[in-house]
Structure formats: C-alpha cells, structure tokens
C-alpha cells in the first residue's frame, strides 16, 4: 500500500507498507523533508512496525514521538504528518496527479444559479460522470450567501440588504456568511472525488484542499497560511474563508468552495451583515473592518490578473483543461435555482 501527504506549507511525506494479520508490516517512510539525525528515519519506521492497522493518526504520531531520540529535528513535516500518510495508504487514497482536472470559468451568473451549480456538479463528480473540477465564479449581482445552518434573521439585516440591492441565498455547505459584490470578490469551487481526501480528518481536508492557493498567493508576493478551521490569513488579516459539503451517493465527492476578498466596502458590509461581538472575540479584533484585508491592496493587481495567476498556478501543479457545464447539468441547475435556491422555504429554513 502506498500513501502520500503534502503538508500544507511544508514537504511531501510518502509511506509504503503492508498489512499482515491486522498489523502494519514492512513500513517505509520517505519524502522530500529534512530530518536530523539520519538514523531517526529508522526509528520512525520501527515505531510504526506492528501497529494495529486501525490505529488513528494521532496515536501513530504518539508512537513515533516516543521512539525518536532526544534532539531530533523534523523540518517540513511532523510525526502527525506521517500518521496521516499512513492512514491515506490504508484508505488507498488518491492524489491530485491521478486526475484529469477540468476548469469551468463562465460569464456572470445569478447567486441562486451558483448555489445550484455547486450541488449539481458535485453530484456529477460523485456519480463518476464528471472529472474533478475547478470552477471560478463570476457574479451577475451582489449577494449575501449564508451557511446551511445559519439563522437568516441573526445574520442578515433585511432592510440593509434591500437598500443595497443584495440578493440573499443559502448554500448547501456550513460556515459563515459571505458578503459579495461582483468586482470585489473572487470565488471558486473544487468538486473532487472523496478518494482525494481519504485518510484525512475533516479539519485536515480543509488545509489539504487549500494548499494550492497558498502557493498561488505566494507567487504573487503574499505570505499566506491556512488558519483553522476554514480561513486563509496573512499578517494583515483574513483574506478568504472556505466551506465544505460531503456527498455520499455514488463513490462520494467533496464540495470545497472559497470566497476571497479582492476588495471590500466594509461600511456597506456592516450595514447588511449582523456581525456580533461573540464572532469577533475569537478573531482577536474589536472591529469587523479589521478582520478582512483585501487582495487588491496586497497584490496591486487587477482582479482578473489575480484569477489568471491562480488558475495558472493550479494548471502548473496538477494540469487543467478548459471545460464547460453540460446542457444536462445546466438544465438541472436552472431547475434547482428556481425551485430550491430562490425559494423562501430554503432560504429561511433556519429562520
């Protein structure tokens, strides 16, 4: 069995192993990480040898930590990363390079249609009828997008939304509210097979699926990092938030979508969103205006150029061919947009 895990912001960990009588055998750890002393690699292998095959990643990490000699230096990886790589080997997880990725970047579409496309395309990936897909959104109108489990009245000021001409829609994933203005927001979705995140905890899958965009931002001169559970942050503040939805039908799939602040009208946002003191307190700030630092200021690039560089970075890493929503997919999405995502029943399902 073979497993790989790229540490977000770090190095690649590779594990090859066998399972005999329910235990790990012939374990070999490798990768492009740094480790001192050299002999510590043998200690890592020996620590994993004979471990029960159902041992969780944290317990595998504890075995490794107990076996390492004092003063061991692990650079670019950790004992936890090795544990994750073992779990991915046992789950027969796939890697980014195992797939032919497709790009969808269409013209502006309504907020409700974007919600519907995420649901339809992820279901198609789960059914095996669509390859893994990166979809870059273009917005036809300003919107507030609330998470699947958020209270509508607690999150949105209806008078503020109406005053600024903002459509309110509810997405299928959890997480917080998104404040969207078409030329001030960069949004993308990843619709991926469940096999890509096998062996990863729910939290680890966020960092794993965000890692490519951290590299893209780095190429633009922005030092960014994943901030648990679902933010992308810089020294100047948060620049993006992610959310996920798991589809269990077929072979399973994961919808991972991210909204990035290219620019932001903070006063307008505060007029529309009800951002409570409790939400701000765990971010270490007293003002919602200080929570988000837009990409426009940090890059000095036009929005379109930021998107082009992000797409080019993904293509350079994993390959990417231009694609499109099929007529059948669009028909289903348009029906869902009209019957579900534009309905008061769905939008106010949590009043």
C-alpha positions in Angstrom: 0.0 0.0 0.0 1.2 3.5 -0.9 0.2 6.8 0.7 1.2 10.4 0.2 0.5 13.5 2.2 1.7 17.0 1.2 2.0 19.0 4.4 0.3 22.4 3.9 3.1 24.9 3.5 5.6 22.0 4.1 7.0 18.9 2.4 5.8 15.6 1.0 5.6 12.6 3.2 5.4 9.1 1.5 4.6 5.8 3.2 4.8 2.3 1.7 3.6 -0.6 3.9 1.9 -3.9 4.0 -0.8 -5.3 6.4 -0.5 -8.7 7.8 -2.8 -10.2 10.4 -4.3 -6.7 11.1 -0.9 -5.1 11.8 1.4 -2.8 9.8 4.4 -4.5 8.3 7.4 -3.5 6.2 6.8 0.2 6.8 9.0 2.6 4.8 8.7 6.3 5.3 10.2 8.7 2.7 9.8 12.2 1.3 11.5 15.5 0.5 11.5 16.6 4.1 14.6 17.3 6.3 15.4 15.1 9.3 18.3 15.1 11.8 19.9 12.7 12.7 19.6 10.5 9.7 19.1 7.4 11.9 15.8 8.9 13.1 14.2 7.7 9.9 14.8 4.1 11.0 13.3 4.9 14.4 10.2 6.2 12.7 9.8 3.0 10.6 10.4 0.8 13.7 7.8 2.8 15.7 5.1 2.0 13.1 6.1 -1.6 12.6 3.5 -3.9 14.2 1.0 -1.1 15.0 -2.6 -2.2 14.6 -3.9 -1.2 11.2 -6.9 0.6 12.7 -4.7 2.9 14.8 -5.8 6.5 14.4 -3.3 9.1 13.0 -2.8 10.8 16.4 -1.9 7.5 18.1 0.5 6.7 15.3 2.1 10.1 15.8 2.4 9.4 19.6 4.2 6.1 18.8 6.7 8.0 16.6 7.3 10.7 19.2 8.0 8.1 21.9 10.6 6.4 19.7 12.5 9.5 18.4 15.9 10.2 20.1 16.1 13.4 22.1 17.1 16.4 20.0 15.5 15.1 16.8 14.8 17.9 14.3 11.9 17.4 11.8 11.7 20.2 9.3 8.9 20.4 6.8 6.9 17.6 8.3 5.9 16.1 11.7 5.0 12.9 13.3 1.3 13.8 12.8 2.0 14.1 9.0 3.5 10.6 9.0 0.4 9.3 10.7 -1.8 11.0 8.1 0.2 9.5 5.3 -0.2 6.0 6.9 -3.9 6.4 7.1 -4.1 7.6 3.5 -2.1 4.5 2.4 -4.5 2.2 4.3 -7.5 4.0 2.8 -6.0 3.8 -0.7 -6.4 7.5 -1.1 -5.7 9.1 -4.5 -3.5 12.1 -5.2 -4.1 15.3 -7.2 -2.0 14.0 -10.1 -4.2 10.9 -10.5 -6.9 13.0 -12.2 -7.6 15.0 -15.4 -8.8 18.3 -13.9 -11.3 20.4 -15.7 -11.7 24.2 -15.5 -15.1 26.0 -15.7 -15.0 29.8 -15.9 -18.2 31.1 -17.4 -19.7 34.5 -17.6 -21.7 36.2 -14.7 -24.5 34.1 -13.3 -27.1 34.7 -10.6 -26.5 33.9 -6.9 -29.1 31.2 -6.9 -27.7 29.5 -10.0 -24.2 29.4 -8.4 -25.7 27.6 -5.4 -27.4 25.1 -7.7 -24.3 24.5 -9.9 -22.3 23.6 -6.8 -24.8 21.0 -5.9 -25.2 19.6 -9.4 -21.5 19.4 -10.4 -20.5 17.8 -7.1 -23.2 15.1 -7.5 -21.9 14.5 -11.1 -18.4 14.0 -9.7 -19.7 11.6 -7.1 -21.5 9.7 -9.8 -18.4 9.4 -11.9 -19.9 11.3 -14.8 -17.7 14.4 -14.4 -14.0 14.7 -13.8 -12.7 16.7 -10.8 -13.5 20.3 -11.5 -12.2 23.7 -10.5 -15.0 26.3 -11.1 -14.3 30.0 -11.0 -17.4 32.1 -10.3 -18.5 35.3 -11.9 -21.3 37.1 -10.1 -24.2 38.8 -12.0 -25.4 40.7 -9.0 -24.4 41.5 -5.4 -25.4 38.9 -2.8 -25.2 37.7 0.8 -24.7 33.9 0.9 -25.4 32.4 4.3 -24.3 29.0 5.5 -26.6 26.0 5.5 -27.2 26.1 9.3 -27.2 29.9 9.9 -30.2 31.8 11.2 -31.4 34.2 8.5 -32.6 36.8 10.9 -29.4 36.6 13.0 -27.1 37.0 10.1 -28.7 39.5 7.7 -30.4 42.9 8.1 -33.2 42.7 5.5 -33.5 46.4 5.2 -29.8 46.8 4.7 -29.8 44.1 2.0 -32.7 45.7 0.2 -31.2 49.1 0.4 -28.0 47.9 -1.3 -29.8 45.6 -3.8 -28.4 42.4 -2.4 -29.9 39.0 -3.0 -29.9 36.7 0.0 -29.3 33.0 -0.8 -28.5 29.9 1.3 -25.8 27.5 0.2 -25.6 23.7 0.9 -22.4 23.9 2.9 -22.0 25.1 6.5 -19.9 28.0 7.7 -20.4 31.8 7.9 -22.0 34.4 5.7 -20.4 35.7 2.5 -20.7 39.3 1.5 -20.4 39.5 -2.3 -20.0 42.4 -4.7 -19.2 41.2 -8.3 -15.9 43.0 -8.9 -14.8 42.9 -5.3 -15.0 39.1 -4.7 -13.1 36.1 -6.1 -15.0 32.8 -5.5 -14.1 29.3 -6.7 -15.3 25.7 -6.1 -13.4 22.5 -6.1 -15.6 19.4 -6.8 -13.4 16.4 -6.0 -13.8 12.7 -5.5 -14.0 11.5 -2.0 -10.9 9.4 -2.6 -8.8 12.5 -2.8 -9.3 13.3 0.9 -9.4 9.7 2.2 -7.4 9.3 5.4 -7.7 13.0 6.2 -9.7 14.3 9.1 -12.4 16.8 8.3 -10.1 19.7 9.5 -7.1 18.4 7.6 -9.0 18.2 4.4 -9.5 22.0 4.5 -5.8 22.6 4.7 -5.1 20.0 2.1 -7.5 21.4 -0.5 -6.4 25.0 0.2 -2.7 24.3 -0.2 -2.5 25.1 -3.9 -4.0 28.5 -3.5 -1.4 29.3 -0.8 1.2 28.6 -3.4 -0.5 30.8 -5.9 -0.7 33.7 -3.4 3.0 33.2 -2.6 3.8 33.6 -6.3 2.1 36.9 -6.1 4.2 38.0 -3.1 1.6 37.3 -0.4 2.7 35.2 2.5 -0.5 33.4 3.4 -1.3 30.4 5.6 -4.2 28.2 6.5 -5.8 29.2 9.8 -8.1 26.5 11.3 -10.8 25.7 10.8 -11.5 27.3 7.4 -9.7 30.6 6.9 -6.8 31.8 4.7 -4.9 34.5 6.5 -2.0 36.9 6.1 -0.1 39.1 8.6 -2.5 41.9 7.5 -5.6 39.8 8.3 -8.0 37.3 6.8 -8.3 37.2 3.1 -10.6 34.2 2.5 -12.9 31.7 4.0 -13.7 28.1 2.9 -16.7 25.8 3.4 -17.3 22.2 2.5 -20.2 19.8 1.8 -19.8 16.0 1.5 -21.9 14.0 -1.0 -22.2 10.3 0.0 -24.0 9.0 -3.1 -22.1 7.1 -5.8 -18.4 7.0 -5.0 -18.7 10.1 -2.9 -17.5 13.6 -3.5 -16.5 16.8 -1.7 -17.5 20.3 -2.5 -14.9 22.7 -1.3 -15.6 26.4 -2.1 -13.7 29.5 -1.1 -14.6 33.2 -1.2 -11.7 35.7 -1.3 -11.9 39.4 -0.6 -10.4 41.2 -3.6 -11.8 44.5 -2.4 -14.5 45.3 0.2 -16.8 48.1 1.2 -16.6 47.5 4.9 -19.3 50.1 5.8 -21.7 48.5 3.4 -20.9 45.0 4.7 -21.7 46.2 8.3 -25.0 47.7 7.0 -26.0 44.3 5.6 -24.5 41.7 7.9 -25.2 41.4 11.6 -21.7 40.6 12.9 -21.9 40.0 16.6 -19.3 40.7 19.3 -19.0 36.9 20.0 -18.0 36.2 16.5 -15.3 39.0 16.6 -14.0 37.9 20.0 -12.4 34.7 18.8 -10.7 36.6 16.0 -8.8 38.8 18.3 -10.2 42.0 17.0 -12.8 44.5 18.0 -13.8 45.7 14.6 -15.2 43.7 11.6 -13.4 46.1 9.3 -10.1 44.8 10.6 -10.9 41.1 10.0 -10.5 41.2 6.3 -7.6 42.6 4.3 -8.4 42.7 0.5 -6.2 41.2 -2.1 -6.3 44.4 -4.2 -4.2 46.2 -1.7 -1.9 43.3 -1.0 -1.2 42.5 -4.7 -1.7 45.7 -6.6 -3.1 43.6 -9.4 -6.4 43.8 -11.2 -9.0 41.2 -10.1 -8.8 39.4 -13.5 -5.0 39.2 -13.2 -5.3 37.6 -9.7 -7.7 35.0 -11.1 -5.5 34.3 -14.1 -2.4 33.7 -11.9 -4.4 31.5 -9.5 -5.6 29.3 -12.5 -2.1 29.2 -14.0 -0.7 28.1 -10.7 -3.2 25.2 -10.4 -2.5 24.2 -14.0 1.2 24.2 -13.4 0.8 22.0 -10.4 -1.8 19.5 -11.5 -2.8 20.1 -15.1 -6.0 21.7 -16.1 -8.1 21.7 -19.3 -10.8 24.1 -20.2 -14.3 22.7 -19.9 -17.9 23.7 -19.6 -21.1 22.9 -17.8 -23.0 20.4 -20.0 -26.5 21.2 -21.2 -27.9 18.5 -19.0 -26.1 19.8 -15.9 -27.3 23.4 -16.7 -30.9 22.3 -17.1 -30.8 20.6 -13.6 -29.1 23.6 -12.1 -31.6 26.0 -13.5 -34.4 23.9 -12.2 -32.8 23.8 -8.7 -32.1 27.5 -8.8 -35.8 28.2 -9.4 -37.4 25.6 -7.2 -34.9 25.4 -4.3 -32.4 28.2 -4.0 -34.8 31.0 -4.9 -37.5 29.8 -2.6 -38.3 31.3 0.8 -38.7 27.8 2.2 -35.0 27.0 1.6 -33.6 30.5 2.3 -35.4 30.8 5.6 -35.2 27.1 6.6 -33.4 28.3 9.7 -35.4 31.5 10.4 
